[in-house]
């Protein structure tokens, strides 16, 4: 036996341990994007707040996460991916503790922003480290596992959150991160090796980061608060205009910046651009489905948190099974048709769910959710491989930041856009339905419409306590119109995913044969 074999064998074991450590941290980070969705009704009741306020508990995390990812990716290239990973993991774990102890919804929203800062530091580091550690023959599989973990974490959030909420409280969905974060930190400290990009400039594009963040913030605020202030109000119109102007200024800055935040020339590669677009659309579909189903199952059907999580379970189970297989298959046949088929199946699954009613049972959701999971599982790994392998390897940190930013922008748009459609449609439907009840006093109708317009979806708080048949009629009416509005929002998500299938046809390549760089 050669003396060099043990060292080689040790290196092979180390890289798989690195994959496990990074996957655990990634799972925890991505879990916090969706685990909160299952707790929305509980947080709403605990703080007596509206839907628009509670959306910010999710959106603040995803928004800050998306806004900082590209900058964080470059910081990792400059100062070391391991250093950035450990720093982010420490911030994320500490912020999780504060989130779990928050006394008000505003403090919770603020600490979710801090949590996102840590997550944004971790995320690009995980993908760029994997891109360097794994050799050509294993890269597709490693990236497939990475993508499957990210997708499964996002999809498993509701069931894990449901179990924790029913076992103790919604606060446990944050506090559970403490032991996991500490264990991952200690393991990474001793096993992961440092890596840097010696060619990258140390100059950070602050103006680019400011305008990109401002554009996203204005757009998200307008979408979330549009129903409250009125879609034609000067505030909301001004926010949409400001978002557009900031986006244009951002592009202008990047084209003239010697060391831009986003190297726009990366988007000249059609596959890179199409892959990021599919990632955005895929997360739009995933978050919109989870958001709407949780509201339907808990507010309409009265499911407990854990029962809601179990009802959604078919989707993450299929993602977990299909994801790694899809990653290996994409190495052989390419990404285009797998992504195309996956997006079509995702759209089909959402379409099958867009016919909800008061008689819908948990069994009725199994097939649609499984079809969604199959589509997402087929799409995620080849999408990741197509993006990462079509960027220069020395820019892997920036490329992974762009990809994850696109995915998180999709998540923000999914929640904000679908939430806006739901709320706007509910107000219209409810107004028409209430006008058909002549015995309802006008002031009661105005109170109900005002609460629905403000985003208060708690039926007990929205519908006044009216005894007798009129009260029963109002309760039933609220549920019926809520379901009709949910179905309309689902249909919007179907068309968005169909657009993703069209975009996937522009993908031309898959995992490339490229040698990894050395760790330092």
Secondary structure, DSSP 8 states (H G I E B T S, - for coil): --THHHHHHHHHHHHHHHHHHHHHHHHHHHHHHHGGGGGHHHHHHHHT--HHHHHHHHHHHHHHHHHHHHHHHHHHHHH-HHHHHHHHHHHHHHHHHHHHT-SSHHHHHHHHHHHHHHHHHHHHHHHHHHHHHS-HHHHHHHHHHHHHHHHHHHHHHHHHHHHHHHHT-TTHHHHTHHHHHHHHHHHHHHH------TTS-S---HHHHHHHHHHHHHHHHHHHHHHHH-TTSHHHHHHHHHHHHHHHHHHHHHHH-TT-SS-GGGGGSHHHHHHHHHHHHHHHHHHHHHHHHHHIIIIIS---HHHHHHHHHHHHHHHHHHHHHHHHHHHHH-SHHHHHHHHHHHHHHHHHTTT--TT--TTHHHHHHHHHHHHHHHHHHHHHHHHHTTS-GGGHHHHHHHHHHHHHHHHHHHHHHHHHHHHHHHHHHHHHHHHT-TTS-HHHHHHHHHHHHTT---HHHHS----HHHHHHHHHHHHHHHHHHHHHHHHHHHHHHHHHHHHHTT--------------
